[in-house]
Amino acid sequence: MAVQTRMTAKEFLEMPESNQFIELIHSEVIMSPSPIPVHQRVVFRVGFLLELLSQKHGGTVYIAPLSVYLDDENIPQPDVIWIAPNSKCTIGEKYLIGAPDLVVEVFSPSTALRDKTDKFRLYEKHGVREYWMLDAVAKYIEVWQLENGKFVQKGVYGPGATFTPAVFPGETIDVAAIFA
């Protein structure tokens, strides 16, 4: 179970550097337990895939734990982040500032509900262009794209399926490769 306490963004950002998953969501500090091995394997595979796409399209890939300052009450740590060239998201000395272009959250037992609700609404509100939610155990990806300020579900894809991400035009993602 996640440990929670309340604090300001200023207090949160003054905390010592840590390798733990610590987020500020609606002014609550949420400390999640270490991810399970299948979670970390999928995070690595998605990060690797996005790195390959970045070599072709540009941009920068980050893997948690890395904080993203969205506003004074919300500093999440997405599992995988992609920042496009000329993004509105800026790279600060200790954290990212503003909405990344692509956010990927891989469900863990302690985080799935928050990923589907609180974080979904935060990423939508702040203008994340594309949001992927992955279930590493059930092996599927939900792809959401921002259209007119609202997330629209583009599909739910399992192994054997492919999809084309809006943030990487002309590319096709093979879902089986992520869950291999």
Secondary structure, 3 states (H helix, E strand, C coil): CCEEEECCHHHHHCCCCCCCEEEEECCEEEEECCCCHHHHHHHHHHHHHHHHHHHHHCCEEEECCCCEECECCEECCCCEEEECCCCCCEECCCCEECCCCEEEEECCCCCHHHHHCHHHHHHHHHCCCEEEEEECCCCEEEEEEEECCEEEEEEEECCCCEECCCCCCCCCEEHHHHCC
